[in-house]
């Protein structure tokens, strides 16, 4: 009897420790986006009973493990299974919910018919090609098209985390507290819902193609953190050429100053290190509207450094920095910004 009581005490203590561990991990890694108790914010609300009742623990586990590439939600690849399971248990404590038990059988439907139904009933929120709602990464100070950002369905993380039966259940029930309505109540038949599920699952081909294109993109050097080009001109000519190239690229030159200005006593700056600030305000406003954190490396800037080996032009690679934000829309803008840097530098060093 004594050993039985001791074992029970140990199990209770371990359960309490696990719950506390999950809480600490959630607060450290999840609360900033999803709220202290899952009320939502930049991330989707996790405490909705309609959400909790339409997902499985495995869905939560896989979402944490694989994230949502290009949609702010990162992949927590270094967490142990035990840590992720602790977070899942903590998230499940947010609200009472019905445990969802689903078949693992795939849903059989007509993807062609589902495409037409998707475009009529789903595309307005989830995007024409399943890219998700606009506003990924916005803060509370910026408006959204909808109170909750519709998830990207053509996303490797989502498709890996979910099952056909989960998608079908969500379509049939809807999610109270979100714009997602029950498609049965909207008048669709179960077969039509199956067709939509089949079409959503067909996004996997496009996702794989996109991943292959991204690998090619990265192989071309877009991941290099710094752009560095040697100029064939002296320091003064290089700076003058850059100023002309910036203006010719429809950017406004804000100022040209010593790199050390404001960091050392005035008049003691190293004149062999100069930085040029420039901006296209339309591009700036577009990027900030997608994710205000991009302001960390805007406005655009180029640094000219003269060494014993010649004159060099340096720039932070916007494409590499954009990867830190896990936002496909922002990555496209930063890719264009990188191309502009290279064009300006090429024009100035011909």
N, C-alpha and C positions, 0 to 999 in steps of 0.2 A: 504493500500500500504506500509505504514511504517513497519507494522508487517511482511509482506511478505518479504521485503528486509532484515529485521533483521533475519528472519528464514533462508534465503538463506545464509547470512553471517555466521550464526552459523553452518550450514551444511558444508560449505566450510572449516571453521576452524577445524571442527571435522575430515573431510577427510584428511586435511593436518597433523593433529596430529596423525591420524591413520597411515599414510604413514611414518611419522618420527618414530613412535613407532616400526613399522615393520622393518625399517632400523636399529634401535638401537638393536633390538632383534636379527636380522640376524647377525650383526657385532659381537655381543657377543657370539652367540651360533653356527654359521654356517660358517662364513667367513674363519676361520682358515683352514678348509678342502675344502670348495667349492670356495674360492676366494671372494674378496670384491664385485665383480659384477658378480659372478657366472661363472668365466672362468674355474673353476676346479682346482684340485691339488691332494691331497690325496683323496678327494671326487670327485664324477662325476661332469662334467660341467653342470650347470643349465641354462646357457644363450643360449644354442643352440636352434635356431628356430625350428629345427626338433624335439627336445625333448619337447619343450613347446607346440608344435602343436599336439603332440601325447599323451598328458596326460590331466587329468582333475584336477580341483582344489581339488576335494575330494581325488585324488591320492596323491597330495602333502600333504594335511592335514593328511591323515592316515600314510604317510611315516614319518612325523615329530612325530606324536603321538606314533606310534608303533616301529619305527626304523627298523633296520635290525639285529636281533639277530645273533651274531657271525661274523658280517661283519663291525665293526668299527662304523657304523652309530648307535648312541644311540637312545633309546626311550625317548621322552620328556613327561613323564607321569604327571609331576607336572605343566606343562604349562596349562593355561586356554584355552578354545576354542577361546576366543577373541585374545589371544596372538598368537596362531598358525595361525589364519586367517590373522592377521596382517603380519606375515612372508610370508604367501602364496601370499598376495597382493604385497608385496615388490618383491618377486622372479618373479612374473608375470610382473613386470615393467622392467626386464632386457632386453627384446627384444620384438619387435612386433611379434605377433603370431596369428594364426587362432584359434578361440575358438572351442574346440573339443566337439561335441555333439554326444553321443553314446547311443545305445540301452542298456537297462539293461538285455536283454535276454541272457541266457547262450548260449555258442557256442556248437553245437552238432558235435562231431567227434569221430573217432575210436582211442582210446588211444593206442591200440596195434600197429596199423599202424603208429601212431604218434611217438611211441618210436623209430622205425627204422629210420624214417625221422629225428628225433631229433639227434640221434647218428651220422647221416651222415652230417647234416648241422649245428648243434648247439653246440654239445658237446666240440668241439675244443676250443671254447671261454667260454662257460658257465659251463663246467665240465660235466663229464659223468653222474653224478647223480644230476645235477643242483646246485652243490656246489659253483659255481661262479669262476671267473678268479683268478689266483694267484696274490699275491702282495698286499693283503689287509693291509693297514696301512703303506705302505712304504712311504718314504719321497722323495723329489725331487732328492736327492743325490743317490738314488738307482734305478737300471734299472727295467723296467716292460716288461712283455711279449708283451703287447699291450699298445698303448698310453692312452687308457681308459680301466679301469678294468671292465670286463664284470660282470654284477650283478648276484648274486645268485638267482636262480629261485625257488629252493627248500628251501624257507625261509619263515617263518611264517609272517614276516613283509611285504615282497613283496606280498605274496598271499593274505594277508588281505587288502592291499592297492589297488591292481589292480583288474580289472574285465576281464572277458573273451574277451569282445569286445576291450578292450585296448591292450591286448596281440595280438589279431588278427590284429588290426590296425598297430601295430609296425611291425609285421611280413610282412604285405602287403606293407607298405610304406618304411620300413627301417628307419634309422636315419642318415641323411647327417651330415658329420663331425665326424662320428664314424665308427668302422669296421662293424656295423650292416647294412646289405644290405637288399633291398627289395626282399622278397622271390618270389614275382610274376616275377620280372626281372630275378631271378635265374631259372625260368621255372617251379615253383611249381604251382599247381592248387589251387583254393580257398578251395576245399575239403581237399587237403593235408595240407593246412595251418590250417584248422579246426581240423584236426587230431593232429597236433603238439600242438595246444592250449589245446585239451583234455588231452594230455599226460602231459603237464606242470601242468595243474590243478590237475592231479592225484598225484602230489608230496605231496599234503596235507596229505595223509595217512602216508607217511614216516616222514613228519615234526612232526606230532602228536606223532608218535612212538619215535622219537628222543627226544622230549620234555619230554615224560614219563621217558625215560632212564636217562635224565639229573636230573630229580627230585629224582630218586633213588640214583644217584651219589652224589647229595648234601646231601641226608639224611644219607649217610655213614660218614659224618663228614668232607667232603672235603672243606667245607666253613669255617672251623675254621681258624682264621687268623694266629695262632701260633701253631707250633708243639712243644709239651713239653713232655719229657720222663725222668723219674727218673732213675739214674744209681745206680746199686748195688755196684759200686766200688768207690775207693777214687778218688780225682781229677786227680792225675798224671796217674793212671791206665786208667781212662776213656779217657783221652786225647790220651794216647798211643794206646788204642784199636781203637779209632776213626781214627787215622792216618793209622793204618793197614787196617781197613775196607774200607777207602777211596781208598787206593792203590789197594785193592782186587777188587773194583768195577770199575776199569779202569778209575779212575779219578786221575789227577795230584794234589798233595798237593802243593799249592803255598807258604803258610806260616802259621805259628802258632804264635800268638802274644797276649799280654794282650789286652782286649777289649778297655781299655782307652788309648792305645798307640797313641801319637800325640795329645791327648786331655788334658793331664796333664803333669806336669814336669817329665822328664825322671827319672826313678827310684822310682817314687811315684805312679805308677799304682797299681790298686787293683789286686793282684795275684790270687785272687779267682774268677776272671772273665777272661776267655780266649776264643779267637775266632779263628777258623780254616777256612782258605780260600782254596777252591779247585775247579778244573775245568776239564771238558771234552771239549776240544776246538772245536771238530766237532759239539757237541750239542750247544755250545755257538754261533758259527758262523751261524748255522741253525736258532736259535731263533732270533738273531739280524737281519738276512735277512728278517724274517717275520715281525718283528716290532722292530725297534731300541730302543724303550722305555723300552724294557725288560731289558736293561742294568742297569736299576735302582736297580734290585735285583740280578744281576750277577756280578762276579762269585758266585758260590755256597758258602754258609757259614754256619757253625754250631757254636753255642756259648755254652760254658760249664761254669756253675755257681755253686759255692759251697756256701751253706747256712747252717744255724744251723739245718736244717731238712734233709740235704743230698746234693748230687751232682745231678744237673739237666742239661739236654741237650735241647737247644732251637733252633728253626729254623723258619724263616718266611715261611708260607705255600705258595708255588708257585701257587697252584691251586686257592687259594683265590685271589691272586694278579692278576692272568690271567683274572679273571672276569672283572677287571677294563678296560681291553683293548678290550673286545667284539670281540674276534678273535678266531674262532674255531680251526684253525691250531695251534695257539700259545697255546691254552688251552690244546691240546693234548700233546704238548711237556712239558708244565708245570706240567701236570698230571704225566708224566713219571718221571719228576724231583722230584716231591713229593714222589713217590714210591721209588726212589733211596735214598732220605733222610731217609725214614723209614727203608729201608733195611740196610743202613749203621749204623743207630742208634741201630737197633735190633742186628746186628752182634757185635756191640761194648758193648752192655749191657747184653749179654747172660750170 
